[in-house]
């Protein structure tokens, strides 16, 4: 019996699940190796999933709109024509429908290797949100799910949290437990403090004549969830610096025509900003980290994401890998290529994954400064504002003078759990120093 499972592949750092948008093959269809089987959407990008082997599609284990975990089987293929007449084997069907516990691991062979306390399946994202909000498995089991077979989705738990205080407890015993702990704090181990949970009040919305209700598209919902999660995860602090970038502006004005003629690329300020950020990260490597529980992971590679606006108005963050190893020409080509393909929805999952630091240019919208939200799991994001001509005081050998200079603001939002004011402020100041000291006579 020659059957095998198609497994949802790993799709980049922090991507734990994918939503099936469309099956491109039906049960009974013959599929060649590397041929697309379905189209998926993650919280980062839409993509296609090819078959790792050729065969006949015996069974679709999920429907369109279902969420599939990375590493889980989503379809069964067979190289035996006799098997193709059977929708699936009983053993495999049982694995697909088994109510897996919250941290049960199901191997590709369909064997349950670990059990937990709940008899329901919860995605890693739902479990992470529950952990952050201090929601126990008992309480999680009381949430009514809208997913397949009553599964609790991300939307379900996020909708539950604002009204959590008004929700009935699962049982009187469970309701009494927090009171007992509160009355005897000395019994709580110091290593496991009780998290303080603030239940926000959902504002009442009234509709007036002429108001229009616009449903968020899928990407806007994902962005909204990601932003709320980031603010819940990281205590944000923002530091600001004003920089005199006159030399940078004059150099670009001087070389942009020759640059385009030689390289067939237009040079913008973005690659210059990325170059300065990469240099500053090498000077302050502890800005290039992420947090895993009580551990700090120091990143070896400098992968800088750049926020790019899409025609829909949404944002996506393609990543320039090993930005510190590229010269200005290489950075320019990478920036232009990624920006163009981002606008045309041609980016791959790998090209928007693995970032260790993010740069956003709020100056492109005419804004002089901004306080951006950290792109998790990173710990810092920099915003560059619009470049404006302003009178500034210059120190010369003959004394101070007032001159018209090209000025801009840089702002750095950082995670105050691991980046203190000294590091954050020094880092953004160092980026400004590199821009101010730009060599007006440099070649490209």
Secondary structure as a PSIPRED ss2 file (coil, helix, strand):
# PSIPRED VFORMAT (PSIPRED V4.0)

   1 X C   1.000  0.000  0.000
   2 X C   1.000  0.000  0.000
   3 X E   0.000  0.000  1.000
   4 X E   0.000  0.000  1.000
   5 X E   0.000  0.000  1.000
   6 X E   0.000  0.000  1.000
   7 X E   0.000  0.000  1.000
   8 X C   1.000  0.000  0.000
   9 X C   1.000  0.000  0.000
  10 X C   1.000  0.000  0.000
  11 X C   1.000  0.000  0.000
  12 X C   1.000  0.000  0.000
  13 X C   1.000  0.000  0.000
  14 X C   1.000  0.000  0.000
  15 X C   1.000  0.000  0.000
  16 X C   1.000  0.000  0.000
  17 X E   0.000  0.000  1.000
  18 X E   0.000  0.000  1.000
  19 X E   0.000  0.000  1.000
  20 X E   0.000  0.000  1.000
  21 X E   0.000  0.000  1.000
  22 X E   0.000  0.000  1.000
  23 X E   0.000  0.000  1.000
  24 X C   1.000  0.000  0.000
  25 X C   1.000  0.000  0.000
  26 X C   1.000  0.000  0.000
  27 X C   1.000  0.000  0.000
  28 X C   1.000  0.000  0.000
  29 X C   1.000  0.000  0.000
  30 X E   0.000  0.000  1.000
  31 X E   0.000  0.000  1.000
  32 X C   1.000  0.000  0.000
  33 X C   1.000  0.000  0.000
  34 X C   1.000  0.000  0.000
  35 X C   1.000  0.000  0.000
  36 X E   0.000  0.000  1.000
  37 X E   0.000  0.000  1.000
  38 X E   0.000  0.000  1.000
  39 X E   0.000  0.000  1.000
  40 X E   0.000  0.000  1.000
  41 X E   0.000  0.000  1.000
  42 X C   1.000  0.000  0.000
  43 X C   1.000  0.000  0.000
  44 X C   1.000  0.000  0.000
  45 X C   1.000  0.000  0.000
  46 X E   0.000  0.000  1.000
  47 X E   0.000  0.000  1.000
  48 X E   0.000  0.000  1.000
  49 X E   0.000  0.000  1.000
  50 X E   0.000  0.000  1.000
  51 X C   1.000  0.000  0.000
  52 X C   1.000  0.000  0.000
  53 X C   1.000  0.000  0.000
  54 X C   1.000  0.000  0.000
  55 X E   0.000  0.000  1.000
  56 X E   0.000  0.000  1.000
  57 X E   0.000  0.000  1.000
  58 X E   0.000  0.000  1.000
  59 X E   0.000  0.000  1.000
  60 X E   0.000  0.000  1.000
  61 X C   1.000  0.000  0.000
  62 X C   1.000  0.000  0.000
  63 X C   1.000  0.000  0.000
  64 X C   1.000  0.000  0.000
  65 X C   1.000  0.000  0.000
  66 X C   1.000  0.000  0.000
  67 X E   0.000  0.000  1.000
  68 X E   0.000  0.000  1.000
  69 X E   0.000  0.000  1.000
  70 X C   1.000  0.000  0.000
  71 X C   1.000  0.000  0.000
  72 X C   1.000  0.000  0.000
  73 X E   0.000  0.000  1.000
  74 X E   0.000  0.000  1.000
  75 X E   0.000  0.000  1.000
  76 X E   0.000  0.000  1.000
  77 X E   0.000  0.000  1.000
  78 X E   0.000  0.000  1.000
  79 X C   1.000  0.000  0.000
  80 X C   1.000  0.000  0.000
  81 X H   0.000  1.000  0.000
  82 X H   0.000  1.000  0.000
  83 X H   0.000  1.000  0.000
  84 X H   0.000  1.000  0.000
  85 X C   1.000  0.000  0.000
  86 X C   1.000  0.000  0.000
  87 X C   1.000  0.000  0.000
  88 X C   1.000  0.000  0.000
  89 X C   1.000  0.000  0.000
  90 X H   0.000  1.000  0.000
  91 X H   0.000  1.000  0.000
  92 X H   0.000  1.000  0.000
  93 X H   0.000  1.000  0.000
  94 X H   0.000  1.000  0.000
  95 X H   0.000  1.000  0.000
  96 X H   0.000  1.000  0.000
  97 X H   0.000  1.000  0.000
  98 X C   1.000  0.000  0.000
  99 X C   1.000  0.000  0.000
 100 X C   1.000  0.000  0.000
 101 X C   1.000  0.000  0.000
 102 X C   1.000  0.000  0.000
 103 X C   1.000  0.000  0.000
 104 X C   1.000  0.000  0.000
 105 X C   1.000  0.000  0.000
 106 X E   0.000  0.000  1.000
 107 X C   1.000  0.000  0.000
 108 X C   1.000  0.000  0.000
 109 X C   1.000  0.000  0.000
 110 X C   1.000  0.000  0.000
 111 X C   1.000  0.000  0.000
 112 X E   0.000  0.000  1.000
 113 X C   1.000  0.000  0.000
 114 X C   1.000  0.000  0.000
 115 X C   1.000  0.000  0.000
 116 X C   1.000  0.000  0.000
 117 X C   1.000  0.000  0.000
 118 X C   1.000  0.000  0.000
 119 X C   1.000  0.000  0.000
 120 X C   1.000  0.000  0.000
 121 X C   1.000  0.000  0.000
 122 X C   1.000  0.000  0.000
 123 X C   1.000  0.000  0.000
 124 X H   0.000  1.000  0.000
 125 X H   0.000  1.000  0.000
 126 X H   0.000  1.000  0.000
 127 X H   0.000  1.000  0.000
 128 X H   0.000  1.000  0.000
 129 X H   0.000  1.000  0.000
 130 X H   0.000  1.000  0.000
 131 X H   0.000  1.000  0.000
 132 X H   0.000  1.000  0.000
 133 X H   0.000  1.000  0.000
 134 X C   1.000  0.000  0.000
 135 X C   1.000  0.000  0.000
 136 X C   1.000  0.000  0.000
 137 X H   0.000  1.000  0.000
 138 X H   0.000  1.000  0.000
 139 X H   0.000  1.000  0.000
 140 X H   0.000  1.000  0.000
 141 X C   1.000  0.000  0.000
 142 X C   1.000  0.000  0.000
 143 X C   1.000  0.000  0.000
 144 X C   1.000  0.000  0.000
 145 X C   1.000  0.000  0.000
 146 X C   1.000  0.000  0.000
 147 X C   1.000  0.000  0.000
 148 X H   0.000  1.000  0.000
 149 X H   0.000  1.000  0.000
 150 X H   0.000  1.000  0.000
 151 X C   1.000  0.000  0.000
 152 X C   1.000  0.000  0.000
 153 X C   1.000  0.000  0.000
 154 X H   0.000  1.000  0.000
 155 X H   0.000  1.000  0.000
 156 X H   0.000  1.000  0.000
 157 X H   0.000  1.000  0.000
 158 X H   0.000  1.000  0.000
 159 X H   0.000  1.000  0.000
 160 X H   0.000  1.000  0.000
 161 X H   0.000  1.000  0.000
 162 X H   0.000  1.000  0.000
 163 X C   1.000  0.000  0.000
 164 X H   0.000  1.000  0.000
 165 X H   0.000  1.000  0.000
 166 X H   0.000  1.000  0.000
 167 X C   1.000  0.000  0.000
 168 X C   1.000  0.000  0.000
 169 X C   1.000  0.000  0.000
 170 X C   1.000  0.000  0.000
 171 X C   1.000  0.000  0.000
 172 X H   0.000  1.000  0.000
 173 X H   0.000  1.000  0.000
 174 X H   0.000  1.000  0.000
 175 X H   0.000  1.000  0.000
 176 X H   0.000  1.000  0.000
 177 X H   0.000  1.000  0.000
 178 X H   0.000  1.000  0.000
 179 X H   0.000  1.000  0.000
 180 X H   0.000  1.000  0.000
 181 X H   0.000  1.000  0.000
 182 X H   0.000  1.000  0.000
 183 X H   0.000  1.000  0.000
 184 X C   1.000  0.000  0.000
 185 X H   0.000  1.000  0.000
 186 X H   0.000  1.000  0.000
 187 X H   0.000  1.000  0.000
 188 X C   1.000  0.000  0.000
 189 X C   1.000  0.000  0.000
 190 X C   1.000  0.000  0.000
 191 X C   1.000  0.000  0.000
 192 X C   1.000  0.000  0.000
 193 X C   1.000  0.000  0.000
 194 X C   1.000  0.000  0.000
 195 X C   1.000  0.000  0.000
 196 X C   1.000  0.000  0.000
 197 X C   1.000  0.000  0.000
 198 X C   1.000  0.000  0.000
 199 X C   1.000  0.000  0.000
 200 X C   1.000  0.000  0.000
 201 X C   1.000  0.000  0.000
 202 X C   1.000  0.000  0.000
 203 X C   1.000  0.000  0.000
 204 X C   1.000  0.000  0.000
 205 X C   1.000  0.000  0.000
 206 X C   1.000  0.000  0.000
 207 X C   1.000  0.000  0.000
 208 X C   1.000  0.000  0.000
 209 X C   1.000  0.000  0.000
 210 X C   1.000  0.000  0.000
 211 X C   1.000  0.000  0.000
 212 X C   1.000  0.000  0.000
 213 X C   1.000  0.000  0.000
 214 X C   1.000  0.000  0.000
 215 X C   1.000  0.000  0.000
 216 X C   1.000  0.000  0.000
 217 X C   1.000  0.000  0.000
 218 X H   0.000  1.000  0.000
 219 X H   0.000  1.000  0.000
 220 X H   0.000  1.000  0.000
 221 X H   0.000  1.000  0.000
 222 X H   0.000  1.000  0.000
 223 X H   0.000  1.000  0.000
 224 X H   0.000  1.000  0.000
 225 X H   0.000  1.000  0.000
 226 X H   0.000  1.000  0.000
 227 X H   0.000  1.000  0.000
 228 X H   0.000  1.000  0.000
 229 X H   0.000  1.000  0.000
 230 X H   0.000  1.000  0.000
 231 X H   0.000  1.000  0.000
 232 X H   0.000  1.000  0.000
 233 X H   0.000  1.000  0.000
 234 X C   1.000  0.000  0.000
 235 X C   1.000  0.000  0.000
 236 X E   0.000  0.000  1.000
 237 X E   0.000  0.000  1.000
 238 X E   0.000  0.000  1.000
 239 X E   0.000  0.000  1.000
 240 X E   0.000  0.000  1.000
 241 X E   0.000  0.000  1.000
 242 X E   0.000  0.000  1.000
 243 X E   0.000  0.000  1.000
 244 X E   0.000  0.000  1.000
 245 X C   1.000  0.000  0.000
 246 X H   0.000  1.000  0.000
 247 X H   0.000  1.000  0.000
 248 X H   0.000  1.000  0.000
 249 X H   0.000  1.000  0.000
 250 X H   0.000  1.000  0.000
 251 X H   0.000  1.000  0.000
 252 X H   0.000  1.000  0.000
 253 X H   0.000  1.000  0.000
 254 X H   0.000  1.000  0.000
 255 X H   0.000  1.000  0.000
 256 X H   0.000  1.000  0.000
 257 X H   0.000  1.000  0.000
 258 X H   0.000  1.000  0.000
 259 X H   0.000  1.000  0.000
 260 X H   0.000  1.000  0.000
 261 X H   0.000  1.000  0.000
 262 X H   0.000  1.000  0.000
 263 X H   0.000  1.000  0.000
 264 X C   1.000  0.000  0.000
 265 X C   1.000  0.000  0.000
 266 X C   1.000  0.000  0.000
 267 X C   1.000  0.000  0.000
 268 X C   1.000  0.000  0.000
 269 X C   1.000  0.000  0.000
 270 X H   0.000  1.000  0.000
 271 X H   0.000  1.000  0.000
 272 X H   0.000  1.000  0.000
 273 X H   0.000  1.000  0.000
 274 X H   0.000  1.000  0.000
 275 X H   0.000  1.000  0.000
 276 X H   0.000  1.000  0.000
 277 X H   0.000  1.000  0.000
 278 X H   0.000  1.000  0.000
 279 X H   0.000  1.000  0.000
 280 X H   0.000  1.000  0.000
 281 X H   0.000  1.000  0.000
 282 X H   0.000  1.000  0.000
 283 X H   0.000  1.000  0.000
 284 X C   1.000  0.000  0.000
 285 X H   0.000  1.000  0.000
 286 X H   0.000  1.000  0.000
 287 X H   0.000  1.000  0.000
 288 X C   1.000  0.000  0.000
 289 X E   0.000  0.000  1.000
 290 X E   0.000  0.000  1.000
 291 X E   0.000  0.000  1.000
 292 X E   0.000  0.000  1.000
 293 X C   1.000  0.000  0.000
 294 X C   1.000  0.000  0.000
 295 X E   0.000  0.000  1.000
 296 X E   0.000  0.000  1.000
 297 X E   0.000  0.000  1.000
 298 X E   0.000  0.000  1.000
 299 X C   1.000  0.000  0.000
 300 X C   1.000  0.000  0.000
 301 X C   1.000  0.000  0.000
 302 X C   1.000  0.000  0.000
 303 X C   1.000  0.000  0.000
 304 X E   0.000  0.000  1.000
 305 X E   0.000  0.000  1.000
 306 X E   0.000  0.000  1.000
 307 X E   0.000  0.000  1.000
 308 X E   0.000  0.000  1.000
 309 X E   0.000  0.000  1.000
 310 X C   1.000  0.000  0.000
 311 X C   1.000  0.000  0.000
 312 X C   1.000  0.000  0.000
 313 X C   1.000  0.000  0.000
 314 X C   1.000  0.000  0.000
 315 X E   0.000  0.000  1.000
 316 X E   0.000  0.000  1.000
 317 X E   0.000  0.000  1.000
 318 X E   0.000  0.000  1.000
 319 X E   0.000  0.000  1.000
 320 X E   0.000  0.000  1.000
 321 X C   1.000  0.000  0.000
 322 X C   1.000  0.000  0.000
 323 X H   0.000  1.000  0.000
 324 X H   0.000  1.000  0.000
 325 X H   0.000  1.000  0.000
 326 X C   1.000  0.000  0.000
 327 X C   1.000  0.000  0.000
 328 X H   0.000  1.000  0.000
 329 X H   0.000  1.000  0.000
 330 X H   0.000  1.000  0.000
 331 X H   0.000  1.000  0.000
 332 X H   0.000  1.000  0.000
 333 X H   0.000  1.000  0.000
 334 X H   0.000  1.000  0.000
 335 X H   0.000  1.000  0.000
 336 X H   0.000  1.000  0.000
 337 X H   0.000  1.000  0.000
 338 X H   0.000  1.000  0.000
 339 X H   0.000  1.000  0.000
 340 X H   0.000  1.000  0.000
 341 X H   0.000  1.000  0.000
 342 X H   0.000  1.000  0.000
 343 X H   0.000  1.000  0.000
 344 X C   1.000  0.000  0.000
 345 X C   1.000  0.000  0.000
 346 X C   1.000  0.000  0.000
 347 X C   1.000  0.000  0.000
 348 X C   1.000  0.000  0.000
 349 X H   0.000  1.000  0.000
 350 X H   0.000  1.000  0.000
 351 X H   0.000  1.000  0.000
 352 X H   0.000  1.000  0.000
 353 X C   1.000  0.000  0.000
 354 X C   1.000  0.000  0.000
 355 X C   1.000  0.000  0.000
 356 X C   1.000  0.000  0.000
 357 X E   0.000  0.000  1.000
 358 X E   0.000  0.000  1.000
 359 X E   0.000  0.000  1.000
 360 X E   0.000  0.000  1.000
 361 X E   0.000  0.000  1.000
 362 X H   0.000  1.000  0.000
 363 X H   0.000  1.000  0.000
 364 X H   0.000  1.000  0.000
 365 X H   0.000  1.000  0.000
 366 X C   1.000  0.000  0.000
 367 X C   1.000  0.000  0.000
 368 X C   1.000  0.000  0.000
 369 X C   1.000  0.000  0.000
 370 X C   1.000  0.000  0.000
 371 X C   1.000  0.000  0.000
 372 X C   1.000  0.000  0.000
 373 X C   1.000  0.000  0.000
 374 X C   1.000  0.000  0.000
 375 X C   1.000  0.000  0.000
 376 X C   1.000  0.000  0.000
 377 X C   1.000  0.000  0.000
 378 X C   1.000  0.000  0.000
 379 X C   1.000  0.000  0.000
 380 X E   0.000  0.000  1.000
 381 X E   0.000  0.000  1.000
 382 X E   0.000  0.000  1.000
 383 X E   0.000  0.000  1.000
 384 X E   0.000  0.000  1.000
 385 X C   1.000  0.000  0.000
 386 X C   1.000  0.000  0.000
 387 X C   1.000  0.000  0.000
 388 X E   0.000  0.000  1.000
 389 X E   0.000  0.000  1.000
 390 X E   0.000  0.000  1.000
 391 X E   0.000  0.000  1.000
 392 X E   0.000  0.000  1.000
 393 X E   0.000  0.000  1.000
 394 X E   0.000  0.000  1.000
 395 X E   0.000  0.000  1.000
 396 X E   0.000  0.000  1.000
 397 X C   1.000  0.000  0.000
 398 X C   1.000  0.000  0.000
 399 X E   0.000  0.000  1.000
 400 X E   0.000  0.000  1.000
 401 X E   0.000  0.000  1.000
 402 X E   0.000  0.000  1.000
 403 X E   0.000  0.000  1.000
 404 X E   0.000  0.000  1.000
 405 X E   0.000  0.000  1.000
 406 X E   0.000  0.000  1.000
 407 X E   0.000  0.000  1.000
 408 X E   0.000  0.000  1.000
 409 X E   0.000  0.000  1.000
 410 X E   0.000  0.000  1.000
 411 X E   0.000  0.000  1.000
 412 X E   0.000  0.000  1.000
 413 X E   0.000  0.000  1.000
 414 X E   0.000  0.000  1.000
 415 X E   0.000  0.000  1.000
 416 X C   1.000  0.000  0.000
 417 X C   1.000  0.000  0.000
 418 X C   1.000  0.000  0.000
 419 X C   1.000  0.000  0.000
 420 X C   1.000  0.000  0.000
 421 X H   0.000  1.000  0.000
 422 X H   0.000  1.000  0.000
 423 X H   0.000  1.000  0.000
 424 X H   0.000  1.000  0.000
 425 X H   0.000  1.000  0.000
 426 X H   0.000  1.000  0.000
 427 X H   0.000  1.000  0.000
 428 X H   0.000  1.000  0.000
 429 X H   0.000  1.000  0.000
 430 X H   0.000  1.000  0.000
 431 X H   0.000  1.000  0.000
 432 X H   0.000  1.000  0.000
 433 X H   0.000  1.000  0.000
 434 X H   0.000  1.000  0.000
 435 X H   0.000  1.000  0.000
 436 X H   0.000  1.000  0.000
 437 X C   1.000  0.000  0.000
 438 X C   1.000  0.000  0.000
 439 X C   1.000  0.000  0.000
 440 X C   1.000  0.000  0.000
 441 X C   1.000  0.000  0.000
 442 X C   1.000  0.000  0.000
 443 X C   1.000  0.000  0.000
 444 X C   1.000  0.000  0.000
